[in-house]
């Protein structure tokens, strides 16, 4: 039993003073009051006053949040730079290589991320992870784009080396251009006949050059009127024919490079004089050779070549 410290009551039976006990109800009341005051104090301290540990944690979170803001700004800057690279990438693909990018950026559906400001720390970290994942995906796509671009570039280099692009004989002053593409009076049959090629007048024995990297498709004599002839397969759908040759230096299957001498000018077959008959064939269809001298001629020389080849000059076959 709990007693008051300084309260006593006179006992008539014992003629003495007894200590006064504290009632249980009051004890409970005091306990509730003390607990209430303690809880209030704790609540007030925890709400309005930080412990040293809490203060350090808050300062640390503020520093981390500031760092995440800076990181997000850097990510946004990198995404802007990457977008510029993607734009230039598309220009290179479409304007130079006439192809679409390996990955079509226009169809990429990315979630729009709201501004990170005024977000709590957990949301900011989540947004940062999403941005990094997006940036990583874009960089990976761009890597495959550049890898594909390299493959196309190598293939295009081979294409540019292979496609016919020079004159088959030395003709810097263009004076050896004899007869061009179109209808002509055949010098032997004396009838109007379409001339599927370009004739170059030259002395017998004049070197004949391959107009592009290729492989010898045919080398020998033909009964079609071309006499001794060489046909080169350049790949990419292109073949070139060299007719009325006097000497043939190559054999079927030989690998040829642009500028290699493949034979000499002659007058074999149906021909009225030494010359070279030159044809360009694209996927089985004969096309005007005058459009395939872009490596050899300046724009002015090309215009002159067009003018010369279009005239009704002397024909040899």
C-alpha positions as CSV (number, residue, x, y, z in Angstrom):
1,X,0.0,0.0,0.0
2,X,1.2,3.5,-0.9
3,X,1.0,6.3,1.8
4,X,1.2,10.0,1.7
5,X,4.6,11.2,2.8
6,X,3.5,13.9,5.2
7,X,-0.2,13.2,6.0
8,X,-1.2,11.4,9.2
9,X,-4.5,10.6,10.9
10,X,-5.2,10.2,14.7
11,X,-6.1,6.6,15.7
12,X,-8.5,6.7,18.7
13,X,-7.9,3.1,19.4
14,X,-4.2,3.1,19.5
15,X,-4.0,6.8,20.6
16,X,-1.3,7.3,17.9
17,X,-1.0,8.9,14.5
18,X,-1.2,6.6,11.5
19,X,0.0,7.5,7.9
20,X,-2.8,8.2,5.5
21,X,-2.9,5.7,2.5
22,X,-3.3,7.0,-1.1
23,X,-6.4,5.6,-2.7
24,X,-6.0,3.5,-5.9
25,X,-8.2,5.9,-7.9
26,X,-5.9,8.8,-7.2
27,X,-2.9,6.6,-8.0
28,X,-4.4,5.8,-11.4
29,X,-5.3,9.4,-12.0
30,X,-1.7,10.5,-11.2
31,X,-0.3,7.8,-13.5
32,X,-2.6,8.9,-16.4
33,X,-1.6,12.5,-15.9
34,X,2.1,11.7,-15.8
35,X,1.8,9.5,-18.9
36,X,-0.1,12.2,-20.7
37,X,2.4,14.9,-19.9
38,X,5.2,12.5,-20.9
39,X,3.5,11.7,-24.2
40,X,2.9,15.3,-25.0
41,X,6.4,16.2,-24.2
42,X,7.8,13.5,-26.4
43,X,5.4,14.4,-29.3
44,X,6.4,18.1,-29.0
45,X,10.1,17.3,-29.0
46,X,9.8,14.8,-31.9
47,X,7.6,17.2,-34.0
48,X,9.3,20.5,-33.5
49,X,12.8,19.5,-32.5
50,X,15.2,17.1,-34.3
51,X,17.5,14.9,-32.6
52,X,21.2,15.2,-33.7
53,X,20.8,11.9,-35.7
54,X,17.6,13.1,-37.4
55,X,19.2,16.4,-38.2
56,X,22.2,14.7,-39.8
57,X,19.9,12.4,-41.8
58,X,17.9,15.3,-43.1
59,X,21.0,17.2,-44.2
60,X,22.2,14.0,-45.9
61,X,18.9,13.6,-47.8
62,X,19.0,17.3,-48.9
63,X,22.5,16.8,-50.3
64,X,21.5,13.6,-52.1
65,X,18.4,15.3,-53.5
66,X,20.6,18.2,-54.8
67,X,22.9,15.6,-56.4
68,X,20.0,13.9,-58.0
69,X,18.7,17.2,-59.4
70,X,22.2,17.8,-61.0
71,X,22.3,14.2,-62.3
72,X,18.9,14.6,-63.9
73,X,19.9,17.8,-65.6
74,X,23.0,16.1,-67.0
75,X,20.8,13.2,-68.2
76,X,18.5,15.7,-70.0
77,X,21.5,17.3,-71.6
78,X,22.9,14.0,-72.8
79,X,19.4,13.1,-74.2
80,X,19.4,16.4,-76.2
81,X,22.9,15.7,-77.6
82,X,21.8,12.1,-78.5
83,X,18.7,13.5,-80.2
84,X,20.9,15.7,-82.3
85,X,23.1,12.7,-83.2
86,X,20.0,10.7,-84.1
87,X,18.8,13.5,-86.4
88,X,22.2,13.7,-88.1
89,X,22.2,9.9,-88.3
90,X,18.9,10.0,-90.2
91,X,20.2,12.6,-92.6
92,X,23.2,10.5,-93.4
93,X,21.1,7.4,-93.9
94,X,18.5,9.0,-96.1
95,X,20.4,11.6,-98.1
96,X,23.7,9.8,-98.7
97,X,22.9,6.1,-98.4
98,X,19.2,6.4,-99.5
99,X,18.2,4.1,-96.6
100,X,16.3,4.2,-93.4
101,X,18.0,4.1,-90.0
102,X,18.4,0.6,-88.5
103,X,16.1,1.6,-85.7
104,X,13.3,4.0,-86.5
105,X,13.3,6.7,-83.8
106,X,10.0,8.1,-84.9
107,X,8.2,5.0,-83.8
108,X,9.9,4.9,-80.4
109,X,7.1,5.3,-77.7
110,X,8.7,6.6,-74.5
111,X,6.8,7.5,-71.4
112,X,6.8,11.3,-70.8
113,X,8.4,12.0,-67.4
114,X,7.1,15.0,-65.5
115,X,9.4,17.6,-63.9
116,X,11.2,16.2,-60.9
117,X,10.9,19.4,-59.0
118,X,8.5,19.3,-56.0
119,X,8.8,15.5,-55.9
120,X,9.7,13.6,-52.8
121,X,13.1,11.9,-52.7
122,X,11.8,8.3,-53.4
123,X,9.9,9.6,-56.6
124,X,13.0,11.5,-57.7
125,X,15.2,8.4,-57.5
126,X,12.5,6.4,-59.4
127,X,12.4,9.0,-62.2
128,X,16.2,9.0,-62.4
129,X,16.3,5.3,-62.9
130,X,13.7,5.5,-65.6
131,X,15.6,8.3,-67.4
132,X,18.8,6.3,-67.2
133,X,17.1,3.2,-68.6
134,X,15.7,5.3,-71.5
135,X,19.1,6.8,-72.2
136,X,20.7,3.4,-72.1
137,X,18.2,2.1,-74.6
138,X,18.8,5.1,-76.9
139,X,22.6,4.6,-76.8
140,X,22.2,0.9,-77.5
141,X,20.0,1.7,-80.5
142,X,22.4,4.3,-81.7
143,X,25.3,1.8,-81.4
144,X,23.5,-0.6,-83.7
145,X,22.7,2.3,-86.1
146,X,26.4,3.2,-86.3
147,X,27.3,-0.5,-86.7
148,X,24.8,-0.8,-89.6
149,X,26.0,2.5,-91.0
150,X,29.6,1.1,-91.1
151,X,28.4,-2.0,-92.9
152,X,26.5,0.2,-95.5
153,X,29.6,2.4,-95.8
154,X,31.9,-0.5,-96.6
155,X,29.3,-1.9,-99.0
156,X,28.9,1.5,-100.7
157,X,32.7,1.9,-101.0
158,X,32.7,-1.4,-102.9
159,X,29.7,-0.2,-104.9
160,X,31.5,3.0,-105.9
161,X,34.6,1.1,-106.9
162,X,32.6,-1.4,-109.0
163,X,30.0,0.7,-110.8
164,X,31.2,1.8,-114.3
165,X,32.4,5.4,-114.1
166,X,35.3,6.0,-116.5
167,X,35.9,6.0,-120.2
168,X,37.1,2.7,-121.6
169,X,39.9,4.3,-123.6
170,X,42.1,7.4,-123.1
171,X,39.9,10.2,-124.4
172,X,40.8,13.3,-122.5
173,X,40.0,15.7,-125.4
174,X,36.8,13.7,-126.2
175,X,37.9,13.6,-129.9
176,X,37.6,9.8,-130.0
177,X,33.9,9.8,-129.3
178,X,32.5,8.6,-132.6
179,X,28.9,7.5,-132.3
180,X,26.5,7.6,-129.4
181,X,23.3,6.1,-128.1
182,X,20.2,6.1,-130.4
183,X,19.1,5.4,-134.0
184,X,21.8,5.4,-136.6
185,X,22.2,4.3,-140.2
186,X,24.2,1.1,-140.0
187,X,27.4,1.4,-142.0
188,X,27.3,-2.2,-143.3
189,X,23.5,-2.9,-143.6
190,X,22.6,0.7,-144.6
191,X,19.4,0.6,-142.6
192,X,18.2,2.7,-139.6
193,X,19.0,0.7,-136.5
194,X,19.2,1.5,-132.8
195,X,22.8,1.8,-131.6
196,X,22.9,0.3,-128.0
197,X,26.2,1.8,-126.9
198,X,29.0,4.3,-127.5
199,X,31.7,4.0,-130.2
200,X,35.2,5.3,-129.6
201,X,37.5,5.6,-132.6
202,X,41.1,4.6,-132.0
203,X,44.1,3.0,-133.7
204,X,44.4,-0.8,-133.6
205,X,46.3,-1.7,-130.5
206,X,45.0,1.2,-128.3
207,X,44.7,-0.1,-124.7
208,X,41.2,-0.7,-123.4
209,X,40.5,-0.2,-119.7
210,X,38.0,-1.8,-117.3
211,X,35.6,0.9,-116.2
212,X,35.1,-0.5,-112.7
213,X,36.0,-3.4,-110.4
214,X,34.6,-6.6,-111.8
215,X,35.0,-10.2,-112.7
216,X,35.3,-11.4,-116.3
217,X,31.9,-12.8,-117.3
218,X,32.9,-13.7,-120.9
219,X,36.0,-13.3,-123.0
220,X,36.3,-14.6,-126.6
221,X,34.8,-14.4,-130.0
222,X,31.1,-13.9,-130.5
223,X,29.0,-14.4,-133.7
224,X,26.6,-11.5,-132.7
225,X,28.7,-9.0,-134.8
226,X,30.9,-7.8,-131.9
227,X,33.8,-10.0,-133.0
228,X,36.3,-10.4,-130.1
229,X,34.4,-9.2,-127.0
230,X,34.9,-9.0,-123.2
231,X,31.9,-8.8,-120.8
232,X,32.7,-7.7,-117.3
233,X,30.3,-8.4,-114.4
234,X,30.6,-5.5,-111.9
235,X,28.0,-6.8,-109.5
236,X,25.0,-4.7,-108.2
237,X,23.2,-5.5,-111.5
238,X,25.9,-3.9,-113.8
239,X,27.7,-5.5,-116.7
240,X,29.9,-3.8,-119.4
241,X,30.6,-5.0,-122.9
242,X,33.7,-4.2,-125.0
243,X,33.4,-5.1,-128.6
244,X,35.4,-5.5,-131.8
245,X,38.7,-6.0,-129.9
246,X,41.9,-7.0,-131.6
247,X,43.5,-8.6,-128.6
248,X,41.9,-9.9,-125.4
249,X,44.1,-10.1,-122.3
250,X,41.7,-11.6,-119.8
251,X,40.0,-14.9,-119.2
252,X,36.6,-15.9,-117.8
253,X,36.6,-15.6,-114.0
254,X,39.5,-13.2,-113.7
255,X,39.2,-10.5,-111.0
256,X,39.6,-7.0,-112.6
257,X,40.1,-3.6,-111.0
258,X,39.1,-0.3,-112.5
259,X,41.8,1.0,-114.9
260,X,43.2,-2.5,-115.6
261,X,44.0,-3.1,-119.3
262,X,41.8,-5.9,-120.6
263,X,42.7,-5.8,-124.3
264,X,43.3,-3.7,-127.4
265,X,41.2,-1.8,-129.8
266,X,40.5,-3.6,-133.1
267,X,38.0,-4.1,-135.9
268,X,36.8,-7.7,-135.5
269,X,33.3,-8.7,-136.3
270,X,30.9,-6.5,-138.2
271,X,33.0,-3.3,-138.3
272,X,34.2,-0.8,-140.9
273,X,37.2,0.4,-139.0
274,X,39.2,0.1,-135.8
275,X,37.1,1.3,-132.8
276,X,35.7,0.2,-129.5
277,X,32.0,-0.5,-129.1
278,X,31.2,0.0,-125.4
279,X,27.9,-0.9,-123.7
280,X,26.6,-0.7,-120.1
281,X,23.9,-3.2,-119.1
282,X,21.9,-2.8,-115.9
283,X,19.9,-5.9,-114.7
284,X,19.8,-7.2,-118.3
285,X,18.7,-3.9,-119.9
286,X,21.1,-1.9,-122.0
287,X,21.4,1.8,-120.8
288,X,23.1,4.8,-122.2
289,X,26.9,4.6,-121.3
290,X,27.2,8.4,-121.4
291,X,25.7,8.5,-117.9
292,X,28.6,6.5,-116.5
293,X,31.6,8.7,-116.9
294,X,31.1,10.7,-113.7
295,X,34.6,9.9,-112.3
296,X,36.3,10.8,-115.5
297,X,34.7,14.0,-116.7
298,X,34.1,17.5,-115.3
299,X,30.6,18.9,-115.6
300,X,31.6,20.9,-118.7
301,X,33.2,17.8,-120.3
302,X,30.2,15.8,-119.6
303,X,27.9,18.3,-121.3
304,X,30.2,18.2,-124.3
305,X,30.2,14.4,-124.3
306,X,26.4,14.5,-124.4
307,X,26.4,16.9,-127.3
308,X,29.0,14.9,-129.3
309,X,27.4,11.5,-128.7
310,X,23.9,12.8,-129.6
311,X,25.1,13.8,-133.1
312,X,24.8,11.6,-136.2
313,X,28.6,11.1,-136.3
314,X,30.3,8.3,-138.2
315,X,29.4,4.8,-137.1
316,X,31.6,1.8,-137.3
317,X,29.1,-1.0,-136.4
